Amino acid sequence: MLKNKKIVIALSIIPQYLIVKLLSHYPNFVETYYSNGLYHFTSKAMRYVFGWIPFSIGDLLYTFAGIYIIRWLILNRKRIIKDTKGWFIDVFSAISILYFAFHIFWGMNYYRLPVHKSLNIDNKYTTEELIAVTKKLIEKSNAIHLSINKNDSLKIEIPYSKQELLRKATNGYKLLAKKFPSLTYNPSSTKLSIYSLPLTYMGFSGYLNPFTNEAQIDGLIPLYKYPTTACHEQAHQIGYAAENETNFIGFLAAIHNENIYFKYSGHVFALSHCLREVYRRDKDMYKSLIDSVNKGILANYQESYDFWEAYQNPLEPMFKLTYSKFLKANNQDKGIESYSYAVALIVNYLKDRTL
């Protein structure tokens, strides 16, 4: 009887896969009934359950799962020869359960409406619009930088602890939700990852645990990056899966925060994305624009560059490639390259606004 149940569970991955692929063609349905329906309640419930705990339950879950898997493989290593069918039934029944849990608790968000449709923001722009917005961002970033430092050559040093920054991150969402109610974020569940060092070597600033809905932040990244990183991961928590979209929403939440350091982090984050796109399109214009950026801002950029360079290793490209393939398998056609498409959302949001 137990074996029959395992066979049913193992084989259920086939109809599950077909259902997910079918629903992927109906983003309006996913948006209404999953992202703003089921997921809205399950994610909030998990943040209430785990958010008050000061350490990452999700990281511990992965730790225990990893130990269990290694132990199971060791104990069942001979079964792969003696009971091959039973071994594969056990493996695929576990994969089937994980596949179900992943899509129920998080994964269907990959198939929701694009954020430019749900927030009514255009997703096309010209090079002229890009340059105009980049100039706006330079002017605003320089002004914020000088209001903090009074010296345009000094990089910004944030005077808060990591935990204080994580607590302050929700303020921006409270104000942002007045403009975009769908971006309401409550309650908070943002933690420093116990795997910060491995995350850094893999080249990631943070991640969302889909099974506990905790936002995990790399505790080693430069402090000035914390505001946008926390806001980025919180955007994942409210149901936005695409990296370009969470970069954009994280930027919005940071610049709407009342704290000046969050505003700084948000504006220079957007500026770096726009400058990178200008460089790709017009290198001469890029050189002209970069000369007008405060040296202190460039020092912060250098700080971030030096940090990641210090952790470069032969395995990082493999991790990035694996994650890119994961994104492509989940409706993100350009994989990890999709990070750069936040520029289109930033440009169209800012082009007619005064910063």
N, C-alpha and C positions, 0 to 999 in steps of 0.2 A: 504493500500500500504506500509506504513512504517513498519507495523507488518510483512508483507511478506518479506521485505528486511532483517529485523532482524532475521527471521527464516533461511533465506538463509545464512546469515553471521554466525549464530550459528552453523548450520549444516556443514559449510565449514571446521570446525576443523577436521572433519573426513578425507576428501581427503588431507588436509594439513598434517595430521599425517602420512597418508599412503605414501605421496610423500617424506617426510623427511626420513621415514624408508627405502624406496626404494633407495634414494640417499645415505644413509649411507653405502650401499654395494658397492658404486662406489667412493672410495676416490680419485682416479686420476681425475675423473670428477669434484668433489668438489674442489680439489686443483687447477685445471686449471681455471674453470669457476666461482667459487665462491671466494675462498680465495685469488687467484691471479687475479681475475676478478672483479666481482661486489663489493665484500667487500673491495677490494683495493681502489675503488673510494668512496664508501659511508663512510668508516671510515676516510679517509683523509679529506673528505668534512666536516664531523662533527667536526674533530679536528681543522680545520680552523675556523669553525663557533663558537665553544665554547672555544677553547684553549686560546684565548687572555683574556677571562673573569677571573678575579682573584679568584673567588669563584666557588664552584661546582654547576653547573646548574642541574646536575643529582640528587644530594642530595635534592635540592629544588623540583625537579620534583617528587621524591618519597614522600616528605613531603606533597605536595599538593594532590598527588594521594591518600595517606593514609587518609587525611582529607576528600576528596571527597567520598571515599569508605565508611568510617564510617558514613558520613552524608547520603549517599544514602541508606545504610542499615537501618538507623533509620527511614528515611522518608518512606521507602518501607517495613517496618517490617510486616505490616498487609497484604500486597499483597501476601505474601508467603502462606497465607490461602485462601484469597478471589480470587486471580488470580495466582494460583500456576504455571500454564503453562507460562503465560506472564512473571512471575518473573524469571523462569529458562531460558526463551528465552533471556531476558536482560542480565543475568549473563553469559550465554554461548556465546553470541555474543561479550561481552567484552573480555572474555577469548580467543576467536577465534582471535580477533584483536591483542591482546597482543602476542599470540603464533606466529602469522604471523610476527609481528614487530620484535620479538626476533630472529627468524631464519633468517629474511632478513638482519637485522643489525648486527648480531653477531653469532647466535647459530649454523649455519651450519659449522663453524670452528671446531666443535667437531668431524666432520666426514672427515676431510682432511687427507692427508698422514701423517704418523708418522714422526717426525722431523729427526729421524736417517736415514730415506730414502731420505727425501728432501735435507738434508745436507750431505748425504753419510757418516754417522758415524755408526760404528758397535754398536749393542746394547747388546752384550754378553761379559762377562769378567770372569776371574778366580780370586780366592782369592789372588793368588800371584800378579796378576796385580793390584788388589785393594790395597794391602799393599804397593806395589812399588809406586803407585800414591800418596797414603796417606803420605808416607815419603817425596816425592817431595813437597807436599803441606805444610807439616810441616816446611821443610827447607825454602821454599819461604815465608811462613807466618811469621816465626820467623825473617827472614831478613828484611821484610817490617816493621814489628813491631819495630825492633831495629833502623831502619833508621828514624823512626818518634820519638820514645821515648827515645832512648839511655839507657833505663833501662828496662830489660826484665821482671820486676815484676809489672810494671805500666800498667793499661789498657789504651787503646787509647781513647782520648777525641777529638772529631772532632770540629775544630774551625770555623765551618760555621753554618749559620742559616738554618732552615728547607727549606725555599724558595730557598736559594742559592744551596742547595744540589739537589733540584728538577730541577733547571735550569741546573746544571752541568751534570745531568744524561744522557742527549742526546749526549754528547761528545763521550761516549763509543760506541754508535750505529753508529756514523759517521765513526769511525775507523773500527768497526766490519764489516760494510757493504762493505768495500774494499775486505774482504775475502769472505763474504757471502752476495751478493747483495739482496737476499730475506729478509734479516734482516734490511733493510733500515727503519729508523724511522724518519718521518718528515710529518707534523709539530708536535710539542709537545702539549699535553693537560693533564698535571699532576697536581692534586690539593690535598690540605689537606682536608680531609673529615670533614664536620660539625658534623658527627656522630662518631667521633673518640672514644668517651667514650663507646657508645654501641658496636662499632666494637671490642674494647678491651675486653669487657665483653664476647663477643661471641667468642673471641680467634682468630680474624683475623687481619692481619697487613695492609690489604688494599683490594680493589676490583675494578673490571672494571664495569662501568655502560654501559650495552649493548645498551641503547637507546640514549646515548649522546657520547659514546666512550671516556669518561673521565676516566683517571686513578685516583682512590681515594686512598690516603695514610692515614693511622692511624697516627694522629699527636702526639700521646702519646708514641709511641715505642722508645726504646733507639736510640740515634742519629747515632750510628755506624751501625745500621741496615737500615738506610734510603737509602743508595746507592743501595743495592741489592733489597730492597723492591720496590723502584721506577723503577729499571730496570726490575724487575719481572712483574710489572703491565703494563709497556710499551710493554713488549713482548706479553701480552694479546692484547694490542691495535693493534699490527701489524698482529693479526690473529691467534695466537697460543693459543689454549684453554686448553690443558692438563696441569695440574699443574706441573708434572714432567718436561715437556718440557719448560715451562716458568721459572722454577727454573734454568734449564740449560742455557737458553738464557740470563736470568738475570745475571747469573754468568759470562758468556762470555762478556756481555756489560760492567759489572763492571770492570773486569780485563783488558779490552781494553781501559778503560778510562785513560786519561793522568794524572788524579789527583791521588796522592798517597793514599788518604783516600778511594777512590773508589776501588783501587787495593787491599788495605787491607781488606775492607769489602767483596769483591768478593772472595778472597782467603780463608779467615777464614770461610766464608759461605760454600764453597765447602769442606773445611777440616772438618767442623762439620758433614756434610752429610756422608763423607767417614769414619770418626771415628765411627759414629753410626753404619754403616754397618760392620765395622771390629769388633765392640763389639758384634754384633749379631752372627758373624761367629766364632770369636776366642777371647775370653775374655782375655786370657793371653797376646796375641799380642797387644790387645787394651791397657792393663796396661803398656806395654813396650813403646808403641807409645805415650801415653798421657804424660808420664814422660818427653818426649823430647820437648813438646810444651811449649813455653814461658809462664810463669805465668801470664803475662799481657794479653795474648790472652785468657787464661782460666778465667781471671777476667772479660773480656768482655762477655764471654759465661755465666758466673755467673750473670752478670748484666741483661742479657736477661732473664735468668731463673727466677731471683728474680722478674723481672717486671711482667712476666706472672703469677707467683705464687700469686702475690699481687691481681690479678684480678680473681682468681679462684672462681667459683660460681656454684651452682647446675644446672643452665640452660645451661652452656657452652657445656657439652656433648650432650645435645639435639640439639643445633645449629650445632655442628660438625656432628652429625648423619644425620640431615636434609640435610646439604650440601653434605655429602657423598652420600646420596641417590639421590640427584640431579645430581651429577657427574656420578653415575652409570646409571641413566636414559639417560645420554647424552654421551654414548659410552666410559665412563671411568670405566672399569670393576671393578677395585679395589677401586673405590671411593676415599676418602681422603687419603687412604694409598698410592696412586700413587705418592704422593709427594716424597717418598723415591727412586723411580725409576730414579730420576735424576742422581743417583750415576753411573749407567751404562753409561750414556752419558758423564759424567765428566771423568770417568776412560778412556774410549775409545778416548776421545778428547786429554787427557793429556799424555797418556802412552808413546807416541813416540815423545813428545815435550819437549824441555828444557824450564823450567820456569825461 
